[in-house]
């Protein structure tokens, strides 16, 4: 009888000499290792050549297709802060804008234009307001002591225009000084390089009359160059109060508010140079006032080299950081801001292109 250890030894096979695991198995007179070396020697250059060709193709695609992809991504993406969208062209204003008649039961409107050495543009601003033909309008140009011919231009309007020229502490101070001189149920300020579109005051008044629950109204904007030629448009989706805490998307030149907003939250913070409009908007929203985005282009934002928006970006970034810290309770990273506002930007892109295609008409 065979013992158990002997049976275990017999299991490998009829030969008593076990096969070593380290010994190569012969295949066609060679070994797997020599076969591997042969394949590597024969196919290696082909593999390296193919890999090199693939890298060249990838680089070619990046060089040729990359710029096209980027261009179309920019064109089809959000246009909110993209000022120059196409070559300058004549400003297109729908004929219906001129047809807006002032309602019989008008609401008094007060508008201030802060100005300082903007003689090249302030005339267009003034004319756009006077051309509204709004009877119950209190309008003043609060000039900061310009020396470029602005004062002479203001004098040329005679009794048609109310104005003052005196040294001030900046844009916010000029706006606050102006509102001590004029009053109305509806308030707004229009910078000296922007201008209103026809029929805006009548249109805004109708909204405030129809919606007594609304406190702040704003609308779409058109970008124009230094010569007043259209270079872009910004069509906004409905108001988003949460996104507004993270980024200022509201076009200031299109904004109008009720007197009760001003009485409740106080004047413009004249310590701010860049983000003073966003600060006012955030304070109004935090106080519980209700905003409405009107479905209409209300004003034009002028893009030019001298504007404060372009010249003081570093100051603006510091001010916006402080405002986020105040209203969010912390300082978010740029990545966090991007993630929060991305859905709104996607909606803005859809509204913009639906407008461009004529599906949405404003």
C-alpha positions as YAML, in Angstrom:
chain: A
units: angstrom
residues:
- id: 1
  name: UNK
  ca: [0.00, 0.00, 0.00]
- id: 2
  name: UNK
  ca: [1.38, 3.36, -1.01]
- id: 3
  name: UNK
  ca: [1.71, 5.92, 1.76]
- id: 4
  name: UNK
  ca: [0.18, 9.41, 1.49]
- id: 5
  name: UNK
  ca: [3.50, 11.23, 0.96]
- id: 6
  name: UNK
  ca: [4.42, 8.87, -1.84]
- id: 7
  name: UNK
  ca: [1.13, 9.52, -3.63]
- id: 8
  name: UNK
  ca: [1.72, 13.25, -3.45]
- id: 9
  name: UNK
  ca: [5.15, 12.84, -5.03]
- id: 10
  name: UNK
  ca: [3.68, 10.79, -7.87]
- id: 11
  name: UNK
  ca: [1.12, 13.46, -8.87]
- id: 12
  name: UNK
  ca: [3.39, 15.49, -11.18]
- id: 13
  name: UNK
  ca: [3.40, 12.77, -13.82]
- id: 14
  name: UNK
  ca: [5.08, 9.66, -15.04]
- id: 15
  name: UNK
  ca: [8.52, 11.26, -14.76]
- id: 16
  name: UNK
  ca: [10.10, 11.50, -11.39]
- id: 17
  name: UNK
  ca: [11.95, 14.68, -12.37]
- id: 18
  name: UNK
  ca: [9.71, 17.72, -11.76]
- id: 19
  name: UNK
  ca: [9.71, 20.62, -14.25]
- id: 20
  name: UNK
  ca: [11.36, 23.75, -12.86]
- id: 21
  name: UNK
  ca: [9.15, 26.86, -12.89]
- id: 22
  name: UNK
  ca: [12.12, 29.02, -13.89]
- id: 23
  name: UNK
  ca: [12.98, 26.96, -16.97]
- id: 24
  name: UNK
  ca: [11.59, 28.53, -20.19]
- id: 25
  name: UNK
  ca: [9.09, 26.47, -22.02]
- id: 26
  name: UNK
  ca: [10.34, 25.65, -25.50]
- id: 27
  name: UNK
  ca: [8.18, 26.86, -28.36]
- id: 28
  name: UNK
  ca: [9.29, 26.07, -31.89]
- id: 29
  name: UNK
  ca: [12.88, 25.69, -30.89]
- id: 30
  name: UNK
  ca: [13.03, 29.04, -28.95]
- id: 31
  name: UNK
  ca: [11.86, 30.48, -25.66]
- id: 32
  name: UNK
  ca: [9.19, 33.07, -24.75]
- id: 33
  name: UNK
  ca: [11.95, 35.46, -23.77]
- id: 34
  name: UNK
  ca: [13.69, 35.24, -27.10]
- id: 35
  name: UNK
  ca: [10.32, 35.54, -28.86]
- id: 36
  name: UNK
  ca: [9.59, 38.73, -26.87]
- id: 37
  name: UNK
  ca: [12.98, 40.14, -27.83]
- id: 38
  name: UNK
  ca: [12.35, 39.34, -31.46]
- id: 39
  name: UNK
  ca: [8.90, 40.99, -31.44]
- id: 40
  name: UNK
  ca: [10.23, 44.05, -29.65]
- id: 41
  name: UNK
  ca: [13.08, 44.36, -32.11]
- id: 42
  name: UNK
  ca: [10.73, 44.03, -35.09]
- id: 43
  name: UNK
  ca: [7.70, 46.01, -33.85]
- id: 44
  name: UNK
  ca: [9.35, 48.56, -31.55]
- id: 45
  name: UNK
  ca: [10.32, 51.02, -34.31]
- id: 46
  name: UNK
  ca: [6.82, 50.79, -35.78]
- id: 47
  name: UNK
  ca: [5.28, 51.50, -32.36]
- id: 48
  name: UNK
  ca: [7.58, 54.46, -31.73]
- id: 49
  name: UNK
  ca: [6.94, 55.80, -35.21]
- id: 50
  name: UNK
  ca: [3.18, 55.48, -34.74]
- id: 51
  name: UNK
  ca: [3.34, 57.13, -31.33]
- id: 52
  name: UNK
  ca: [5.36, 59.98, -32.79]
- id: 53
  name: UNK
  ca: [2.85, 60.36, -35.63]
- id: 54
  name: UNK
  ca: [-0.04, 60.41, -33.14]
- id: 55
  name: UNK
  ca: [1.71, 63.14, -31.16]
- id: 56
  name: UNK
  ca: [2.23, 65.14, -34.33]
- id: 57
  name: UNK
  ca: [-1.46, 64.74, -35.21]
- id: 58
  name: UNK
  ca: [-2.45, 65.90, -31.74]
- id: 59
  name: UNK
  ca: [-0.22, 68.97, -32.00]
- id: 60
  name: UNK
  ca: [-1.59, 69.75, -35.46]
- id: 61
  name: UNK
  ca: [-5.17, 69.53, -34.18]
- id: 62
  name: UNK
  ca: [-4.38, 71.84, -31.30]
- id: 63
  name: UNK
  ca: [-2.74, 74.36, -33.62]
- id: 64
  name: UNK
  ca: [-5.43, 74.26, -36.32]
- id: 65
  name: UNK
  ca: [-8.67, 73.27, -34.64]
- id: 66
  name: UNK
  ca: [-8.00, 74.68, -31.15]
- id: 67
  name: UNK
  ca: [-8.38, 78.35, -32.09]
- id: 68
  name: UNK
  ca: [-11.57, 77.61, -34.04]
- id: 69
  name: UNK
  ca: [-12.99, 75.70, -31.08]
- id: 70
  name: UNK
  ca: [-12.10, 78.52, -28.71]
- id: 71
  name: UNK
  ca: [-13.59, 81.13, -31.06]
- id: 72
  name: UNK
  ca: [-16.92, 79.33, -31.33]
- id: 73
  name: UNK
  ca: [-16.97, 78.56, -27.64]
- id: 74
  name: UNK
  ca: [-16.63, 82.29, -26.93]
- id: 75
  name: UNK
  ca: [-19.22, 83.22, -29.56]
- id: 76
  name: UNK
  ca: [-21.78, 80.68, -28.36]
- id: 77
  name: UNK
  ca: [-21.03, 81.12, -24.66]
- id: 78
  name: UNK
  ca: [-22.26, 83.74, -22.17]
- id: 79
  name: UNK
  ca: [-22.12, 87.32, -23.48]
- id: 80
  name: UNK
  ca: [-22.73, 88.98, -20.13]
- id: 81
  name: UNK
  ca: [-19.29, 90.57, -19.73]
- id: 82
  name: UNK
  ca: [-18.15, 90.32, -23.36]
- id: 83
  name: UNK
  ca: [-18.37, 93.93, -24.46]
- id: 84
  name: UNK
  ca: [-17.04, 93.71, -28.02]
- id: 85
  name: UNK
  ca: [-19.05, 90.96, -29.70]
- id: 86
  name: UNK
  ca: [-18.94, 92.09, -33.34]
- id: 87
  name: UNK
  ca: [-17.57, 94.92, -35.53]
- id: 88
  name: UNK
  ca: [-19.17, 98.33, -34.92]
- id: 89
  name: UNK
  ca: [-22.48, 98.87, -36.69]
- id: 90
  name: UNK
  ca: [-25.36, 101.31, -36.59]
- id: 91
  name: UNK
  ca: [-27.42, 101.12, -33.41]
- id: 92
  name: UNK
  ca: [-30.56, 99.04, -34.05]
- id: 93
  name: UNK
  ca: [-33.57, 100.31, -32.11]
- id: 94
  name: UNK
  ca: [-36.99, 98.69, -32.65]
- id: 95
  name: UNK
  ca: [-39.51, 101.21, -34.01]
- id: 96
  name: UNK
  ca: [-41.91, 100.22, -31.25]
- id: 97
  name: UNK
  ca: [-39.63, 101.85, -28.67]
- id: 98
  name: UNK
  ca: [-40.52, 105.30, -30.00]
- id: 99
  name: UNK
  ca: [-44.21, 104.45, -29.74]
- id: 100
  name: UNK
  ca: [-44.21, 104.18, -25.94]
- id: 101
  name: UNK
  ca: [-46.49, 106.98, -24.75]
- id: 102
  name: UNK
  ca: [-46.32, 108.38, -21.24]
- id: 103
  name: UNK
  ca: [-49.24, 107.19, -19.07]
- id: 104
  name: UNK
  ca: [-51.67, 109.84, -17.93]
- id: 105
  name: UNK
  ca: [-51.05, 109.08, -14.26]
- id: 106
  name: UNK
  ca: [-47.30, 109.64, -14.32]
- id: 107
  name: UNK
  ca: [-44.98, 108.91, -11.44]
- id: 108
  name: UNK
  ca: [-42.42, 111.65, -10.70]
- id: 109
  name: UNK
  ca: [-38.93, 110.53, -11.76]
- id: 110
  name: UNK
  ca: [-35.63, 111.90, -10.44]
- id: 111
  name: UNK
  ca: [-32.40, 111.24, -12.37]
- id: 112
  name: UNK
  ca: [-28.84, 112.34, -11.56]
- id: 113
  name: UNK
  ca: [-25.92, 112.30, -13.98]
- id: 114
  name: UNK
  ca: [-22.53, 112.46, -12.21]
- id: 115
  name: UNK
  ca: [-19.93, 113.94, -14.54]
- id: 116
  name: UNK
  ca: [-16.26, 114.86, -14.59]
- id: 117
  name: UNK
  ca: [-14.33, 115.76, -17.76]
- id: 118
  name: UNK
  ca: [-16.62, 113.74, -20.04]
- id: 119
  name: UNK
  ca: [-17.46, 116.41, -22.59]
- id: 120
  name: UNK
  ca: [-17.06, 113.91, -25.45]
- id: 121
  name: UNK
  ca: [-19.95, 111.78, -24.20]
- id: 122
  name: UNK
  ca: [-22.12, 113.73, -21.77]
- id: 123
  name: UNK
  ca: [-24.10, 115.45, -24.52]
- id: 124
  name: UNK
  ca: [-25.44, 112.11, -25.75]
- id: 125
  name: UNK
  ca: [-26.38, 111.26, -22.16]
- id: 126
  name: UNK
  ca: [-28.27, 114.52, -21.65]
- id: 127
  name: UNK
  ca: [-30.03, 114.33, -25.01]
- id: 128
  name: UNK
  ca: [-31.19, 110.76, -24.36]
- id: 129
  name: UNK
  ca: [-32.94, 111.90, -21.18]
- id: 130
  name: UNK
  ca: [-34.43, 115.13, -22.50]
- id: 131
  name: UNK
  ca: [-35.70, 113.28, -25.60]
- id: 132
  name: UNK
  ca: [-37.85, 111.06, -23.38]
- id: 133
  name: UNK
  ca: [-40.32, 114.00, -23.22]
- id: 134
  name: UNK
  ca: [-41.36, 112.87, -19.76]
- id: 135
  name: UNK
  ca: [-43.22, 115.76, -18.22]
- id: 136
  name: UNK
  ca: [-42.82, 114.89, -14.53]
- id: 137
  name: UNK
  ca: [-39.02, 114.58, -14.64]
- id: 138
  name: UNK
  ca: [-36.51, 116.15, -12.26]
- id: 139
  name: UNK
  ca: [-33.07, 115.85, -13.87]
- id: 140
  name: UNK
  ca: [-29.73, 117.30, -12.85]
- id: 141
  name: UNK
  ca: [-26.15, 116.96, -14.05]
- id: 142
  name: UNK
  ca: [-23.85, 117.04, -11.03]
- id: 143
  name: UNK
  ca: [-20.44, 117.97, -12.42]
- id: 144
  name: UNK
  ca: [-17.24, 117.64, -10.40]
- id: 145
  name: UNK
  ca: [-15.60, 120.86, -11.63]
- id: 146
  name: UNK
  ca: [-14.69, 119.79, -15.15]
- id: 147
  name: UNK
  ca: [-12.07, 121.71, -17.12]
- id: 148
  name: UNK
  ca: [-12.56, 120.12, -20.56]
- id: 149
  name: UNK
  ca: [-15.44, 122.25, -21.84]
- id: 150
  name: UNK
  ca: [-18.23, 120.38, -20.00]
- id: 151
  name: UNK
  ca: [-19.35, 123.51, -18.15]
- id: 152
  name: UNK
  ca: [-19.67, 125.46, -21.40]
- id: 153
  name: UNK
  ca: [-21.76, 122.63, -22.84]
- id: 154
  name: UNK
  ca: [-24.04, 122.61, -19.81]
- id: 155
  name: UNK
  ca: [-24.52, 126.37, -20.07]
- id: 156
  name: UNK
  ca: [-25.62, 126.01, -23.69]
- id: 157
  name: UNK
  ca: [-28.81, 124.22, -22.61]
- id: 158
  name: UNK
  ca: [-30.11, 127.28, -20.81]
- id: 159
  name: UNK
  ca: [-33.36, 126.66, -18.93]
- id: 160
  name: UNK
  ca: [-33.77, 123.19, -20.43]
- id: 161
  name: UNK
  ca: [-31.22, 121.66, -18.07]
- id: 162
  name: UNK
  ca: [-30.49, 121.90, -14.38]
- id: 163
  name: UNK
  ca: [-26.84, 121.48, -13.44]
- id: 164
  name: UNK
  ca: [-24.16, 122.22, -10.86]
- id: 165
  name: UNK
  ca: [-20.38, 122.18, -11.14]
- id: 166
  name: UNK
  ca: [-18.36, 121.96, -7.96]
- id: 167
  name: UNK
  ca: [-15.52, 119.90, -6.51]
- id: 168
  name: UNK
  ca: [-16.63, 116.62, -5.00]
- id: 169
  name: UNK
  ca: [-15.18, 113.43, -3.50]
- id: 170
  name: UNK
  ca: [-15.94, 111.22, -6.49]
- id: 171
  name: UNK
  ca: [-18.82, 109.57, -8.30]
- id: 172
  name: UNK
  ca: [-20.72, 108.42, -5.21]
- id: 173
  name: UNK
  ca: [-20.51, 111.84, -3.61]
- id: 174
  name: UNK
  ca: [-21.72, 113.49, -6.82]
- id: 175
  name: UNK
  ca: [-24.76, 111.17, -6.99]
- id: 176
  name: UNK
  ca: [-25.66, 111.85, -3.37]
- id: 177
  name: UNK
  ca: [-25.29, 115.62, -3.90]
- id: 178
  name: UNK
  ca: [-27.52, 115.43, -6.94]
- id: 179
  name: UNK
  ca: [-30.32, 113.65, -5.10]
- id: 180
  name: UNK
  ca: [-30.38, 116.40, -2.50]
- id: 181
  name: UNK
  ca: [-31.41, 118.75, -5.34]
- id: 182
  name: UNK
  ca: [-34.01, 116.59, -7.13]
- id: 183
  name: UNK
  ca: [-36.68, 114.23, -5.89]
- id: 184
  name: UNK
  ca: [-39.23, 111.81, -7.28]
- id: 185
  name: UNK
  ca: [-41.16, 108.62, -6.61]
- id: 186
  name: UNK
  ca: [-38.85, 106.78, -9.03]
- id: 187
  name: UNK
  ca: [-35.08, 107.32, -8.87]
- id: 188
  name: UNK
  ca: [-32.08, 106.48, -11.07]
- id: 189
  name: UNK
  ca: [-28.62, 107.72, -11.95]
- id: 190
  name: UNK
  ca: [-27.11, 107.62, -15.42]
- id: 191
  name: UNK
  ca: [-23.36, 108.00, -15.87]
- id: 192
  name: UNK
  ca: [-22.09, 110.66, -18.25]
- id: 193
  name: UNK
  ca: [-20.91, 108.16, -20.89]
- id: 194
  name: UNK
  ca: [-24.08, 106.00, -21.03]
- id: 195
  name: UNK
  ca: [-27.48, 106.85, -22.50]
- id: 196
  name: UNK
  ca: [-31.12, 105.76, -22.38]
- id: 197
  name: UNK
  ca: [-33.01, 104.23, -25.28]
- id: 198
  name: UNK
  ca: [-36.20, 105.90, -26.55]
- id: 199
  name: UNK
  ca: [-39.33, 105.35, -24.47]
- id: 200
  name: UNK
  ca: [-37.49, 103.96, -21.45]
- id: 201
  name: UNK
  ca: [-39.02, 106.26, -18.85]
- id: 202
  name: UNK
  ca: [-42.57, 105.68, -20.07]
- id: 203
  name: UNK
  ca: [-41.98, 101.92, -20.16]
- id: 204
  name: UNK
  ca: [-40.50, 101.78, -16.65]
- id: 205
  name: UNK
  ca: [-43.32, 103.93, -15.26]
- id: 206
  name: UNK
  ca: [-45.92, 101.50, -16.62]
- id: 207
  name: UNK
  ca: [-44.18, 98.62, -14.84]
- id: 208
  name: UNK
  ca: [-44.12, 100.43, -11.50]
- id: 209
  name: UNK
  ca: [-47.80, 101.38, -11.89]
- id: 210
  name: UNK
  ca: [-48.82, 97.84, -12.81]
- id: 211
  name: UNK
  ca: [-46.64, 96.16, -10.16]
- id: 212
  name: UNK
  ca: [-46.82, 98.01, -6.83]
- id: 213
  name: UNK
  ca: [-44.98, 95.06, -5.24]
- id: 214
  name: UNK
  ca: [-41.85, 95.68, -7.32]
- id: 215
  name: UNK
  ca: [-39.19, 97.98, -5.86]
- id: 216
  name: UNK
  ca: [-36.31, 97.77, -8.38]
- id: 217
  name: UNK
  ca: [-36.57, 97.40, -12.17]
- id: 218
  name: UNK
  ca: [-33.76, 96.76, -14.63]
- id: 219
  name: UNK
  ca: [-33.51, 95.46, -18.18]
- id: 220
  name: UNK
  ca: [-31.28, 94.39, -21.06]
- id: 221
  name: UNK
  ca: [-28.36, 96.52, -22.22]
- id: 222
  name: UNK
  ca: [-26.63, 97.33, -25.51]
- id: 223
  name: UNK
  ca: [-22.87, 97.85, -25.73]
- id: 224
  name: UNK
  ca: [-21.69, 100.77, -27.87]
- id: 225
  name: UNK
  ca: [-18.24, 102.07, -28.72]
- id: 226
  name: UNK
  ca: [-16.86, 105.60, -28.25]
- id: 227
  name: UNK
  ca: [-18.70, 106.74, -31.39]
- id: 228
  name: UNK
  ca: [-22.05, 105.35, -30.26]
- id: 229
  name: UNK
  ca: [-21.97, 102.39, -32.67]
- id: 230
  name: UNK
  ca: [-23.34, 99.09, -31.50]
- id: 231
  name: UNK
  ca: [-20.74, 96.42, -30.68]
- id: 232
  name: UNK
  ca: [-22.73, 93.94, -28.59]
- id: 233
  name: UNK
  ca: [-25.88, 93.08, -26.68]
- id: 234
  name: UNK
  ca: [-26.62, 91.57, -23.31]
- id: 235
  name: UNK
  ca: [-29.94, 89.77, -22.85]
- id: 236
  name: UNK
  ca: [-30.48, 88.66, -19.26]
- id: 237
  name: UNK
  ca: [-32.55, 85.79, -17.83]
- id: 238
  name: UNK
  ca: [-34.98, 86.49, -14.97]
- id: 239
  name: UNK
  ca: [-33.59, 87.87, -11.72]
- id: 240
  name: UNK
  ca: [-31.57, 85.48, -9.55]
- id: 241
  name: UNK
  ca: [-31.13, 86.82, -6.03]
- id: 242
  name: UNK
  ca: [-28.68, 84.11, -4.94]
- id: 243
  name: UNK
  ca: [-26.28, 84.58, -7.86]
- id: 244
  name: UNK
  ca: [-26.35, 88.35, -7.28]
- id: 245
  name: UNK
  ca: [-24.57, 87.79, -3.95]
- id: 246
  name: UNK
  ca: [-21.65, 86.20, -5.80]
- id: 247
  name: UNK
  ca: [-21.35, 88.37, -8.93]
- id: 248
  name: UNK
  ca: [-22.73, 91.70, -10.13]
- id: 249
  name: UNK
  ca: [-24.59, 90.97, -13.36]
- id: 250
  name: UNK
  ca: [-27.13, 93.80, -13.09]
- id: 251
  name: UNK
  ca: [-26.68, 96.60, -15.69]
- id: 252
  name: UNK
  ca: [-26.59, 99.75, -13.58]
- id: 253
  name: UNK
  ca: [-27.54, 102.12, -16.41]
- id: 254
  name: UNK
  ca: [-30.86, 100.26, -16.82]
- id: 255
  name: UNK
  ca: [-31.78, 100.30, -13.12]
- id: 256
  name: UNK
  ca: [-34.64, 102.30, -11.55]
- id: 257
  name: UNK
  ca: [-35.89, 102.08, -7.97]
- id: 258
  name: UNK
  ca: [-38.68, 103.45, -5.80]
- id: 259
  name: UNK
  ca: [-38.05, 106.28, -3.36]
- id: 260
  name: UNK
  ca: [-38.78, 103.95, -0.42]
- id: 261
  name: UNK
  ca: [-35.61, 101.98, -1.27]
- id: 262
  name: UNK
  ca: [-33.45, 105.10, -0.98]
- id: 263
  name: UNK
  ca: [-35.19, 106.19, 2.23]
- id: 264
  name: UNK
  ca: [-34.68, 102.76, 3.81]
- id: 265
  name: UNK
  ca: [-31.08, 101.80, 2.94]
- id: 266
  name: UNK
  ca: [-29.53, 105.24, 2.72]
- id: 267
  name: UNK
  ca: [-27.41, 106.96, 0.03]
- id: 268
  name: UNK
  ca: [-24.64, 105.62, -2.20]
- id: 269
  name: UNK
  ca: [-21.48, 104.65, -0.29]
- id: 270
  name: UNK
  ca: [-19.13, 107.37, -1.53]
- id: 271
  name: UNK
  ca: [-16.09, 105.55, -0.16]
- id: 272
  name: UNK
  ca: [-16.35, 103.06, -3.03]
- id: 273
  name: UNK
  ca: [-14.94, 103.90, -6.46]
- id: 274
  name: UNK
  ca: [-15.91, 100.92, -8.57]
- id: 275
  name: UNK
  ca: [-18.49, 98.64, -6.88]
- id: 276
  name: UNK
  ca: [-20.75, 101.37, -5.50]
- id: 277
  name: UNK
  ca: [-23.71, 100.20, -7.62]
- id: 278
  name: UNK
  ca: [-23.31, 96.56, -6.55]
- id: 279
  name: UNK
  ca: [-23.11, 97.66, -2.91]
- id: 280
  name: UNK
  ca: [-26.36, 99.62, -3.27]
- id: 281
  name: UNK
  ca: [-28.04, 96.66, -5.01]
- id: 282
  name: UNK
  ca: [-26.91, 94.15, -2.37]
- id: 283
  name: UNK
  ca: [-28.08, 96.38, 0.47]
- id: 284
  name: UNK
  ca: [-31.47, 96.78, -1.23]
- id: 285
  name: UNK
  ca: [-31.80, 93.03, -1.71]
- id: 286
  name: UNK
  ca: [-30.72, 92.30, 1.87]
- id: 287
  name: UNK
  ca: [-33.40, 94.73, 3.10]
- id: 288
  name: UNK
  ca: [-36.06, 92.60, 1.38]
- id: 289
  name: UNK
  ca: [-36.84, 94.79, -1.63]
- id: 290
  name: UNK
  ca: [-38.14, 92.97, -4.71]
- id: 291
  name: UNK
  ca: [-36.35, 93.08, -8.08]
- id: 292
  name: UNK
  ca: [-37.73, 92.60, -11.59]
- id: 293
  name: UNK
  ca: [-35.83, 92.11, -14.84]
- id: 294
  name: UNK
  ca: [-37.91, 93.86, -17.50]
- id: 295
  name: UNK
  ca: [-38.10, 92.15, -20.94]
- id: 296
  name: UNK
  ca: [-36.74, 95.14, -22.86]
- id: 297
  name: UNK
  ca: [-33.50, 96.94, -23.75]
- id: 298
  name: UNK
  ca: [-33.48, 100.08, -21.61]
- id: 299
  name: UNK
  ca: [-30.07, 101.72, -22.05]
- id: 300
  name: UNK
  ca: [-26.67, 101.62, -23.72]
- id: 301
  name: UNK
  ca: [-23.37, 101.04, -21.94]
- id: 302
  name: UNK
  ca: [-20.48, 102.83, -23.63]
- id: 303
  name: UNK
  ca: [-17.14, 101.01, -23.92]
- id: 304
  name: UNK
  ca: [-14.10, 103.30, -24.26]
- id: 305
  name: UNK
  ca: [-10.53, 103.58, -23.03]
- id: 306
  name: UNK
  ca: [-11.12, 106.39, -20.53]
- id: 307
  name: UNK
  ca: [-13.93, 104.77, -18.57]
- id: 308
  name: UNK
  ca: [-13.39, 104.05, -14.92]
- id: 309
  name: UNK
  ca: [-14.53, 100.46, -15.38]
- id: 310
  name: UNK
  ca: [-11.43, 99.71, -17.45]
- id: 311
  name: UNK
  ca: [-8.90, 101.91, -15.63]
- id: 312
  name: UNK
  ca: [-9.43, 100.75, -12.02]
- id: 313
  name: UNK
  ca: [-9.92, 97.00, -12.26]
- id: 314
  name: UNK
  ca: [-7.54, 96.29, -9.36]
- id: 315
  name: UNK
  ca: [-9.50, 98.67, -7.14]
- id: 316
  name: UNK
  ca: [-12.74, 97.04, -8.25]
- id: 317
  name: UNK
  ca: [-11.47, 93.55, -7.40]
- id: 318
  name: UNK
  ca: [-10.61, 94.63, -3.87]
- id: 319
  name: UNK
  ca: [-14.01, 96.25, -3.38]
- id: 320
  name: UNK
  ca: [-15.89, 93.24, -4.74]
- id: 321
  name: UNK
  ca: [-13.93, 90.94, -2.43]
- id: 322
  name: UNK
  ca: [-15.00, 93.04, 0.57]
- id: 323
  name: UNK
  ca: [-18.64, 92.98, -0.54]
- id: 324
  name: UNK
  ca: [-18.61, 89.19, -0.91]
- id: 325
  name: UNK
  ca: [-17.07, 88.89, 2.53]
- id: 326
  name: UNK
  ca: [-19.84, 91.09, 3.95]
- id: 327
  name: UNK
  ca: [-22.82, 89.41, 2.27]
- id: 328
  name: UNK
  ca: [-21.57, 85.82, 2.14]
- id: 329
  name: UNK
  ca: [-19.82, 85.84, 5.48]
- id: 330
  name: UNK
  ca: [-16.53, 84.68, 3.97]
- id: 331
  name: UNK
  ca: [-14.20, 85.19, 1.03]
- id: 332
  name: UNK
  ca: [-14.93, 82.54, -1.63]
- id: 333
  name: UNK
  ca: [-12.35, 81.32, -4.10]
- id: 334
  name: UNK
  ca: [-12.63, 82.09, -7.80]
- id: 335
  name: UNK
  ca: [-13.44, 78.43, -8.41]
- id: 336
  name: UNK
  ca: [-16.36, 78.59, -5.97]
- id: 337
  name: UNK
  ca: [-17.66, 81.75, -7.61]
- id: 338
  name: UNK
  ca: [-17.44, 80.13, -11.03]
- id: 339
  name: UNK
  ca: [-19.35, 77.04, -9.92]
- id: 340
  name: UNK
  ca: [-22.16, 79.10, -8.36]
- id: 341
  name: UNK
  ca: [-22.69, 81.49, -11.26]
- id: 342
  name: UNK
  ca: [-22.22, 78.94, -14.08]
- id: 343
  name: UNK
  ca: [-25.93, 77.92, -14.26]
- id: 344
  name: UNK
  ca: [-26.92, 81.59, -14.53]
- id: 345
  name: UNK
  ca: [-24.32, 82.17, -17.26]
- id: 346
  name: UNK
  ca: [-25.67, 79.17, -19.18]
- id: 347
  name: UNK
  ca: [-29.19, 80.59, -18.97]
- id: 348
  name: UNK
  ca: [-27.88, 83.96, -20.13]
- id: 349
  name: UNK
  ca: [-26.27, 82.34, -23.17]
- id: 350
  name: UNK
  ca: [-29.56, 80.64, -24.07]
- id: 351
  name: UNK
  ca: [-31.55, 83.87, -23.73]
- id: 352
  name: UNK
  ca: [-28.96, 85.75, -25.77]
- id: 353
  name: UNK
  ca: [-29.04, 83.34, -28.71]
- id: 354
  name: UNK
  ca: [-32.81, 82.94, -28.63]
- id: 355
  name: UNK
  ca: [-32.91, 86.72, -28.98]
- id: 356
  name: UNK
  ca: [-30.35, 86.70, -31.80]
- id: 357
  name: UNK
  ca: [-32.35, 84.03, -33.66]
- id: 358
  name: UNK
  ca: [-35.57, 86.03, -33.29]
- id: 359
  name: UNK
  ca: [-37.30, 83.49, -31.03]
- id: 360
  name: UNK
  ca: [-37.36, 86.06, -28.22]
- id: 361
  name: UNK
  ca: [-38.16, 89.60, -29.34]
- id: 362
  name: UNK
  ca: [-37.44, 92.60, -27.16]
...
